[in-house]
Amino acid sequence: MLAAVGWLAPLGSSALAATLCVDQKPHSACAFNTINAAVSNAAPGDTVKVMAGRYQEDVHITKPLSLIGAGAANTIIDAASQSNGVFIDGNINGTPGNNTLTDVTVSGFTVENANLEGILIANASYVTVWHNSIIGNDRSLANGTCPGAPAFETNEAFDCGEGIHLTGVDHSTIAANDVERNAGGILVSDETGPTHDNLIAGNKVANNPYDCGITLASHDPYGLPSSPPSPAWGVFRNTIAENDSSNNGHVTGDGAGVGLFAPGPKKATYGNVVIGNRLTGNSLPGVAMHSHAPSQNLNDNVITANYIAGNGGDTDVESSPVQTGISLLAVSPNSGTVITRNTIKDEATDIAINLANNGNTTVDVHLNNLIGDSTGIANLAAGSINGTMNWWGCANGPSSPGCSTVEGNVTTFPFLEVPLAAQQGNGLAGG
């Protein structure tokens, strides 16, 4: 008899939800000894509860359900020689933006040793990935290539998709996970559809040696012509909040704490918010933003209330890279970029901006604590930067003894005569 516990569904639903139990121990009361068997037998809305143990599987989810482990320390999905640890699969060949897979939860697991992503989410909505450890995945990566990567991952050859990957995903939450020692940490991209209105919050993303901690990147759309390039689906209105993204990218030198990229023609990464994160010790800046071609959209991104310290330089932005807190390369016309209320310290350049070929573009930088004690704001190309109302490390303003300095065309007066109080002792953003 199937071991299940049922309860009444919400008022108005005629269905009963059930709990299906998975346990590898002999003589267990659970009906299933593999996770995939329980998932296959679950009805939409059911819960699959997994007892402590090591499960050597690539778990494939195609229906609404909750997959709950007995805690990441005790319940391990070992995906050695498998593509993924967990694949939440909403049909990549469906109509992009019309996701029919919704309401999936994955919580309480360690996911390790996958050839590609630890957790891959494609073309799904209202997914929650919470309190998991995603450790040591992307095992196929070799010499900058990733054998076995599926065709729909159009730009993942160099990182195998990272630890957690969202593509064509909306209104989902990735929270309180430990994401370490993968090629990169968390990737938010758009190969199979628009990826928008997601929350990436409270994760520890550290020591991922080949790529960024958290990446928002617009990629070639799967199934559409690349020559001439088709417009990307877009990565937009996502929130990156209160994560600790540290010590990423040190093997290749390619790891920002948070990266926002539009790396090819007609790519679009816009309207995202990076707020309240702790971004330290990464091989690229704490936040790196790149628009490499005239036809890209890197507009309306907000970088606010982050604590940024001790990161690396950016070869795309700076001709002579030095330790940098926030960097922006804008070959396309850039509008709506907001850089405000950040505390930046232990950097040679706090904020470096290169508005390449954009003489008429203005970027606003206000209410930041610029305490790297070297260059507060560097304007490395044409265009202008409105850098008023910042704290420059002393009461007398930029270029005064003991204060940060300015490079290039930057308006700095009026300036703050005391540090921004909101940045003192404010959790992750406060240092």
ABEGO torsion letter per residue (X at the ends): XBBBBBBBBBBGBABBBBBBBBBABBGBABABABAAAAAAABBBGBBBBBBBEBBBBBBBBABBBBBBBAEAAABBBBABGBABABBBBAGAABBBGBBABBGBBBBGBBBBGBABBABBBBGBBGBBBBGBBBBGBGAABBGGBBBGBBAABAAAAAAGGEABBBBGBBGBBBBGBBBBGBABBBBBBAAAEBBBGBBBBGBBBBGBAABBABBBBBBBBBGBBAOBBBBBAEBBGBBBBGBBBBGBGAAAGABBABBBBBABBGBBBBGBBBBGBBBBGBABBABBBBBABAABBABGBBBBGBBBBGBBBBAAABABBBBBABBBBBABBBBGBBBBGBBBBGBABABBBBBBGBAABBBBBBGBBBAAGBBABBBABBEBBBABGBBAGBAAEBGBBGBBBBBEBBBAOBBBABBBAAABGBEAAAX
